[in-house]
Amino acid sequence: MFKITFQSKTTHEVEVDQETTLLAAAAKGGAGLNHRCGGHARCGTCKVEVLEGAEHLSEMGTAEGRILKVMKAAPEQRLACQAWATGDVCCKV
């Protein structure tokens, strides 16, 4: 079991027991994370800033890298629909 924390105006903590995307965890925990394209790495609306636990996220894939490059995202930013968590992660929405 591990915890994924989403910080915005309020903090949402979600406990999960298996590998999951940050987007799925946000939905489970009621964090209200936008995702216009349905989680297919096409729009970038689910971009989050990883504050802690980046080492517990999957490697960035080609589609995610392409979208983040177009968005001129910072190195600590990821698409929640493409980042799979395997341990504790904290991110800013």
C-alpha positions as YAML, in Angstrom:
chain: A
units: angstrom
residues:
- id: 1
  name: MET
  ca: [0.00, 0.00, 0.00]
- id: 2
  name: PHE
  ca: [1.25, 3.47, -0.82]
- id: 3
  name: LYS
  ca: [-0.04, 7.05, -0.83]
- id: 4
  name: ILE
  ca: [-0.44, 9.60, -3.61]
- id: 5
  name: THR
  ca: [-1.00, 13.17, -2.45]
- id: 6
  name: PHE
  ca: [-2.44, 15.97, -4.59]
- id: 7
  name: GLN
  ca: [-1.99, 19.55, -3.40]
- id: 8
  name: SER
  ca: [-4.07, 22.43, -4.69]
- id: 9
  name: LYS
  ca: [-6.34, 24.68, -2.66]
- id: 10
  name: THR
  ca: [-7.01, 21.56, -0.60]
- id: 11
  name: THR
  ca: [-4.97, 18.40, -0.12]
- id: 12
  name: HIS
  ca: [-6.25, 15.04, -1.31]
- id: 13
  name: GLU
  ca: [-4.51, 11.87, -0.15]
- id: 14
  name: VAL
  ca: [-5.26, 8.60, -1.93]
- id: 15
  name: GLU
  ca: [-4.12, 5.19, -0.73]
- id: 16
  name: VAL
  ca: [-3.59, 2.64, -3.49]
- id: 17
  name: ASP
  ca: [-2.44, -0.96, -3.36]
- id: 18
  name: GLN
  ca: [-1.22, -1.43, -6.92]
- id: 19
  name: GLU
  ca: [0.54, 0.47, -9.68]
- id: 20
  name: THR
  ca: [-1.76, 3.20, -11.03]
- id: 21
  name: THR
  ca: [-1.62, 6.41, -13.02]
- id: 22
  name: LEU
  ca: [-1.68, 9.71, -11.19]
- id: 23
  name: LEU
  ca: [-4.84, 10.53, -13.14]
- id: 24
  name: ALA
  ca: [-6.66, 7.41, -11.91]
- id: 25
  name: ALA
  ca: [-5.55, 8.13, -8.34]
- id: 26
  name: ALA
  ca: [-6.78, 11.73, -8.64]
- id: 27
  name: ALA
  ca: [-10.18, 10.51, -9.82]
- id: 28
  name: LYS
  ca: [-10.37, 7.99, -6.99]
- id: 29
  name: GLY
  ca: [-9.50, 10.64, -4.42]
- id: 30
  name: GLY
  ca: [-11.70, 13.42, -5.79]
- id: 31
  name: ALA
  ca: [-8.78, 15.69, -6.67]
- id: 32
  name: GLY
  ca: [-10.61, 17.10, -9.71]
- id: 33
  name: LEU
  ca: [-7.78, 16.85, -12.22]
- id: 34
  name: ASN
  ca: [-8.71, 17.97, -15.77]
- id: 35
  name: HIS
  ca: [-8.15, 15.60, -18.69]
- id: 36
  name: ARG
  ca: [-9.87, 16.72, -21.89]
- id: 37
  name: CYS
  ca: [-8.44, 13.99, -24.11]
- id: 38
  name: GLY
  ca: [-9.53, 11.16, -21.83]
- id: 39
  name: GLY
  ca: [-6.02, 10.30, -20.69]
- id: 40
  name: HIS
  ca: [-4.36, 9.68, -24.05]
- id: 41
  name: ALA
  ca: [-1.44, 12.17, -23.81]
- id: 42
  name: ARG
  ca: [-2.87, 14.49, -26.45]
- id: 43
  name: CYS
  ca: [-3.94, 17.66, -24.63]
- id: 44
  name: GLY
  ca: [-1.69, 18.27, -21.62]
- id: 45
  name: THR
  ca: [-4.53, 19.40, -19.35]
- id: 46
  name: CYS
  ca: [-3.58, 16.82, -16.68]
- id: 47
  name: LYS
  ca: [-0.09, 18.27, -16.20]
- id: 48
  name: VAL
  ca: [1.09, 18.15, -12.57]
- id: 49
  name: GLU
  ca: [4.25, 19.24, -10.78]
- id: 50
  name: VAL
  ca: [5.89, 16.37, -8.92]
- id: 51
  name: LEU
  ca: [7.04, 17.64, -5.53]
- id: 52
  name: GLU
  ca: [8.20, 14.35, -4.01]
- id: 53
  name: GLY
  ca: [8.54, 10.75, -5.12]
- id: 54
  name: ALA
  ca: [9.54, 11.19, -8.76]
- id: 55
  name: GLU
  ca: [11.65, 8.04, -8.37]
- id: 56
  name: HIS
  ca: [8.38, 6.11, -7.87]
- id: 57
  name: LEU
  ca: [7.02, 7.13, -11.28]
- id: 58
  name: SER
  ca: [7.36, 5.35, -14.61]
- id: 59
  name: GLU
  ca: [9.81, 6.62, -17.20]
- id: 60
  name: MET
  ca: [8.48, 9.31, -19.52]
- id: 61
  name: GLY
  ca: [7.28, 7.91, -22.83]
- id: 62
  name: THR
  ca: [7.53, 9.45, -26.30]
- id: 63
  name: ALA
  ca: [3.97, 10.84, -26.42]
- id: 64
  name: GLU
  ca: [4.26, 12.43, -22.98]
- id: 65
  name: GLY
  ca: [7.67, 13.89, -23.77]
- id: 66
  name: ARG
  ca: [6.38, 15.40, -26.99]
- id: 67
  name: ILE
  ca: [3.40, 17.10, -25.31]
- id: 68
  name: LEU
  ca: [5.50, 18.42, -22.42]
- id: 69
  name: LYS
  ca: [8.10, 19.78, -24.85]
- id: 70
  name: VAL
  ca: [5.41, 21.66, -26.81]
- id: 71
  name: MET
  ca: [4.08, 23.03, -23.50]
- id: 72
  name: LYS
  ca: [7.62, 24.09, -22.46]
- id: 73
  name: ALA
  ca: [7.07, 22.21, -19.20]
- id: 74
  name: ALA
  ca: [9.60, 22.23, -16.38]
- id: 75
  name: PRO
  ca: [11.59, 19.03, -15.73]
- id: 76
  name: GLU
  ca: [9.53, 18.22, -12.63]
- id: 77
  name: GLN
  ca: [6.24, 18.33, -14.53]
- id: 78
  name: ARG
  ca: [4.51, 15.19, -15.80]
- id: 79
  name: LEU
  ca: [1.23, 14.26, -17.43]
- id: 80
  name: ALA
  ca: [-0.88, 12.52, -14.80]
- id: 81
  name: CYS
  ca: [-2.39, 10.23, -17.43]
- id: 82
  name: GLN
  ca: [1.03, 8.86, -18.38]
- id: 83
  name: ALA
  ca: [2.86, 8.78, -15.03]
- id: 84
  name: TRP
  ca: [2.40, 5.40, -13.33]
- id: 85
  name: ALA
  ca: [3.09, 5.41, -9.58]
- id: 86
  name: THR
  ca: [4.62, 2.46, -7.74]
- id: 87
  name: GLY
  ca: [5.26, 4.21, -4.42]
- id: 88
  name: ASP
  ca: [4.52, 7.39, -2.45]
- id: 89
  name: VAL
  ca: [4.20, 10.49, -4.64]
- id: 90
  name: CYS
  ca: [3.23, 14.08, -3.86]
- id: 91
  name: CYS
  ca: [2.28, 16.47, -6.64]
- id: 92
  name: LYS
  ca: [0.83, 19.92, -7.10]
- id: 93
  name: VAL
  ca: [-2.23, 20.22, -9.30]
...
